[in-house]
Amino acid sequence: MPQVQLPLFPVGTTAINAELAFERREDQVVYFNGHLPVFTHRTDDLASFRFFTTQLIVNGTATQGQIVKAFGVPLTTVKRAGRQYREGGAAAFFKPPARRQGHRLTPERLAEAQGLLDQGQSVPQISQQLNILSTTLHKALDHGRLQRAKKRLRPRPGAERGRGQQEPTQRGRSTGGPGRGDQAGGGATLGLLGQAGCRAHPF
């Protein structure tokens, strides 16, 4: 939130233009038109300051530039006060700032918010869509009433391809030609047949 730049009220009398001036007297500011006091307010009464200086501008008694120079306030602040006066009149300066109202996080709203979180939407998006304050949603997350969506891990490219290439190789080993065990068994069989043949036909 931007910091408000307060007007400067130096001790003594300060001229606004040839006809207007103001004087600080302890915690009071007194405005003069010539030698006649025309308005006064406390040094910390920002609403009264903006009200009176805006009236000076609207009535043509002072210009925006003269107010900026005399009190050291930004031109944008002076213009904003003029727009505020035109839209709401003098009462606009003394109204309390409007507070944003958001819906309470009822069980139904809680379920809706959780569904949107599961879809990957952010807290500001959910706040705008459901008209719920972002601070309310963050508190629900901190207290465990809402859960952030878990990110799904995607398989690495080529992982399935690598698995497919290993299967034929293993299949080939299991269905291939004779192994060492088969060769050893075959050699033993031939040896027995050779011995039997020699016994059947002696010299």
C-alpha positions as CSV (number, residue, x, y, z in Angstrom):
1,M,0.0,0.0,0.0
2,P,1.5,3.4,-1.0
3,Q,2.4,5.8,1.8
4,V,0.3,9.0,2.1
5,Q,2.3,12.1,1.7
6,L,1.1,14.6,4.3
7,P,0.9,18.4,3.6
8,L,3.6,20.6,5.1
9,F,2.6,23.3,7.6
10,P,5.8,25.3,8.5
11,V,5.8,27.5,11.5
12,G,4.7,31.1,10.7
13,T,2.8,32.4,7.8
14,T,3.1,30.9,4.3
15,A,1.5,32.5,1.2
16,I,-0.6,30.4,-1.2
17,N,-1.0,33.3,-3.7
18,A,-1.4,37.0,-3.5
19,E,-4.7,36.8,-1.6
20,L,-4.5,33.6,0.4
21,A,-2.1,32.4,3.1
22,F,-2.1,30.0,6.0
23,E,-0.4,30.1,9.4
24,R,0.4,27.3,11.8
25,R,-0.4,27.9,15.4
26,E,0.8,25.0,17.5
27,D,-1.5,22.1,16.4
28,Q,-3.9,24.3,14.4
29,V,-3.7,25.6,10.8
30,V,-5.5,28.9,10.1
31,Y,-6.3,30.1,6.6
32,F,-6.5,33.8,5.7
33,N,-8.0,35.7,2.8
34,G,-6.2,39.0,3.2
35,H,-6.3,39.7,6.9
36,L,-9.5,37.7,7.6
37,P,-9.3,34.1,8.9
38,V,-11.6,31.9,6.8
39,F,-11.0,28.3,7.9
40,T,-9.1,26.3,10.5
41,H,-8.3,22.6,11.2
42,R,-5.9,20.5,13.2
43,T,-2.5,19.7,11.6
44,D,-3.4,16.0,11.6
45,D,-6.9,16.4,10.0
46,L,-6.1,15.3,6.5
47,A,-9.8,15.2,5.5
48,S,-10.5,18.8,6.4
49,F,-7.3,19.9,4.6
50,R,-8.3,18.1,1.4
51,F,-11.9,19.4,1.6
52,F,-10.9,23.1,2.1
53,T,-8.1,23.2,-0.5
54,T,-10.3,21.4,-3.1
55,Q,-13.0,24.1,-2.5
56,L,-10.4,26.8,-3.1
57,I,-9.6,25.2,-6.5
58,V,-13.2,24.6,-7.4
59,N,-14.2,28.2,-6.6
60,G,-11.3,29.5,-8.6
61,T,-9.6,31.1,-5.5
62,A,-6.4,29.0,-6.0
63,T,-5.0,26.7,-8.7
64,Q,-3.8,23.2,-8.4
65,G,-0.2,24.3,-8.9
66,Q,-0.4,26.8,-6.1
67,I,-1.7,24.1,-3.6
68,V,1.0,21.7,-4.7
69,K,3.7,24.3,-4.2
70,A,2.4,25.7,-0.9
71,F,1.8,22.4,0.9
72,G,4.3,20.1,-0.9
73,V,1.6,17.5,-1.9
74,P,1.7,15.5,-5.1
75,L,-0.4,16.8,-8.1
76,T,-2.0,13.4,-8.4
77,T,-3.4,13.7,-4.9
78,V,-4.8,17.1,-5.6
79,K,-6.5,15.8,-8.8
80,R,-7.9,12.8,-7.0
81,A,-9.4,15.0,-4.3
82,G,-11.1,17.2,-6.9
83,R,-12.6,14.1,-8.6
84,Q,-13.7,12.9,-5.1
85,Y,-15.4,16.2,-4.5
86,R,-17.2,16.3,-7.8
87,E,-18.5,12.7,-7.4
88,G,-19.5,12.8,-3.7
89,G,-19.5,16.4,-2.5
90,A,-18.0,17.5,0.8
91,A,-19.3,14.4,2.6
92,A,-17.0,12.2,0.5
93,F,-13.9,13.4,2.4
94,F,-15.3,12.4,5.8
95,K,-16.7,8.9,4.9
96,P,-14.7,5.9,6.3
97,P,-13.0,4.0,3.5
98,A,-15.2,1.3,2.0
99,R,-14.1,-2.2,3.1
100,R,-14.2,-5.0,0.7
101,Q,-16.8,-7.5,1.6
102,G,-16.3,-11.2,0.6
103,H,-18.3,-14.3,1.1
104,R,-17.6,-16.4,4.1
105,L,-15.9,-19.8,3.5
106,T,-18.9,-22.0,4.1
107,P,-18.6,-25.8,3.7
108,E,-20.1,-25.5,0.2
109,R,-17.6,-22.7,-0.7
110,L,-14.8,-24.8,0.8
111,A,-15.7,-27.7,-1.5
112,E,-15.8,-25.4,-4.5
113,A,-12.4,-23.8,-3.6
114,Q,-10.8,-27.3,-3.1
115,G,-12.1,-28.4,-6.5
116,L,-10.6,-25.3,-8.2
117,L,-7.3,-25.9,-6.4
118,D,-7.3,-29.5,-7.6
119,Q,-7.7,-28.1,-11.2
120,G,-4.5,-26.1,-10.7
121,Q,-6.0,-22.6,-10.3
122,S,-4.2,-20.1,-8.1
123,V,-5.5,-18.4,-5.0
124,P,-6.1,-15.0,-6.7
125,Q,-8.1,-16.7,-9.5
126,I,-10.2,-18.6,-6.9
127,S,-10.7,-15.4,-4.9
128,Q,-12.0,-13.5,-7.9
129,Q,-14.2,-16.4,-9.1
130,L,-15.8,-17.2,-5.8
131,N,-15.7,-13.6,-4.4
132,I,-13.8,-14.8,-1.3
133,L,-10.9,-12.7,0.1
134,S,-7.5,-14.1,-0.7
135,T,-6.5,-13.8,3.0
136,T,-9.4,-16.1,3.9
137,L,-8.2,-18.7,1.4
138,H,-4.6,-18.5,2.7
139,K,-5.8,-19.0,6.3
140,A,-7.8,-22.0,5.2
141,L,-4.6,-23.4,3.6
142,D,-2.5,-22.7,6.6
143,H,-5.0,-24.4,8.9
144,G,-5.4,-27.4,6.7
145,R,-9.0,-26.8,5.7
146,L,-7.8,-26.5,2.1
147,Q,-5.1,-28.7,0.5
148,R,-2.9,-27.5,-2.3
149,A,-3.0,-29.7,-5.4
150,K,-0.1,-32.1,-5.7
151,K,2.0,-32.0,-8.8
152,R,2.0,-35.2,-10.8
153,L,5.3,-36.7,-11.9
154,R,5.5,-37.4,-15.6
155,P,7.5,-40.4,-16.9
156,R,10.7,-39.6,-18.6
157,P,10.7,-39.7,-22.4
158,G,12.1,-43.1,-23.6
159,A,11.3,-45.0,-20.4
160,E,8.6,-47.1,-22.0
161,R,10.7,-47.6,-25.1
162,G,13.6,-48.9,-23.1
163,R,11.3,-51.5,-21.4
164,G,10.0,-52.7,-24.7
165,Q,13.5,-53.2,-26.1
166,Q,14.5,-55.4,-23.1
167,E,11.7,-57.9,-23.5
168,P,12.7,-59.5,-26.8
169,T,16.2,-59.9,-25.6
170,Q,15.1,-61.8,-22.5
171,R,12.6,-63.8,-24.6
172,G,15.4,-64.7,-26.9
173,R,17.6,-66.0,-24.1
174,S,14.8,-68.3,-22.8
175,T,13.8,-69.7,-26.2
176,G,17.2,-69.9,-27.9
177,G,19.4,-72.8,-28.8
178,P,20.8,-75.3,-26.3
179,G,22.7,-74.0,-23.3
180,R,25.7,-75.2,-21.6
181,G,23.6,-77.7,-19.6
182,D,22.1,-79.2,-22.7
183,Q,25.5,-79.6,-24.3
184,A,26.9,-81.3,-21.2
185,G,23.9,-83.7,-21.1
186,G,24.3,-84.6,-24.8
187,G,28.0,-85.4,-24.4
188,A,27.3,-87.8,-21.5
189,T,24.7,-89.6,-23.6
190,L,27.1,-90.1,-26.5
191,G,29.8,-91.4,-24.1
192,L,27.5,-94.2,-22.8
193,L,26.5,-95.2,-26.3
194,G,30.1,-95.5,-27.3
195,Q,30.9,-97.8,-24.4
196,A,27.9,-100.0,-25.1
197,G,28.9,-100.4,-28.7
198,C,32.4,-101.5,-27.8
199,R,31.0,-104.2,-25.5
200,A,28.6,-105.6,-28.1
201,H,31.4,-106.1,-30.7
202,P,34.6,-107.4,-29.1
203,F,37.6,-108.0,-31.3
